[in-house]
Amino acid sequence: MARLRRLLTVSLGAVGAGVLYYSNDNSRVLQAAQKFHYDPTPTTKWDWNWDRREPAHLVKPSDGGEDDVRFKRELEEKKPTATRHLFLIRHGQYNMAGKQDIERVLTEKGIQQAKHTGDRLVTLNFPYDRMIRSTMTRAQQTGDYILTRMVPGSVAISNDKLLEEGSPYPTEPSNSWRPEVHVYQSGSRIEAAFRNYFHRADYRQKDDTYEIIVCHANVIRYFVCRALQLPPEAWLRMSLNHASITWVSIRPTGLVGLQYLGDSGHLPLELLTH
């Protein structure tokens, strides 16, 4: 309670509720707190049909009467039961001096980062189903080095140009150095990638799945905002280290949980770069 009183004193004083002094008088603190405007009403509502896979939207509406039986049966059949886990890996440190993508290869430090990330994924001990990689050189190489830590052939591999780096959405606060043309060129592509990979499991899927997506910081940050239904313009407000792990879980109900955001605790201090 003492800690709460101190926090209230600082917070209320900061918002102009008057200068409060630390006191053991609980009633005084509570009285001051009543002057502090607090509105618990959510500013936005969760969109349960965000992935257009809400069962009620996949079944023909009931015509009433006996058709209710058909509707309820089909609704139950379309309900997913499995969870999809997506592990979003940012590529390792690379040669930023390269003028073409083929020259932007991983540095020695980037190679070691990727190997450590592979070790971390192995330690988590999930039955990974597949790895999808951006077609850019640094993401391809990062995926390759991660795979060296796994049992050969245990993970299906595919590549996707939709996952390439770009500017996904105009930022707020605005970032004046990033011309609008970049967002115009790559924004819809990155949104298409989000829709392709972020959705709840198919109702026919019985087991949870664990997928690894190796791509880029801008893409991952945008994905997180979209998946959590946060303002997409906030993507640049977060930072991700090289070879970090962001883990998103999509539940059968359509709820989305962020387990890790840019976790790089598996990297030695000397390998931490961003």
Secondary structure, 3 states (H helix, E strand, C coil): CHHHHHHHHHHHHHCCCCCCCCCCCHHHHHHHHHCCCCCCCCCCCCCCCCCCCCHHHCCCCCCCCCHHHHHHHHHHHCCCCCCEEEEEEECCCECCCCCCHHHCCECHHHHHHHHHHHHHHHHHCCCCCEEEEECCHHHHHHHHHHHCCCCCCCCEEEEEHHHCCCCCCCCCCCCCCCCHHHHHHHHHHHHHHHHHHCCCCCCCCCCCEEEEEEECHHHHHHHHHHHCCCCHHHHHHCCCCCCCEEEEEECCCCCEEEEEEEECCCCCHHHCCC
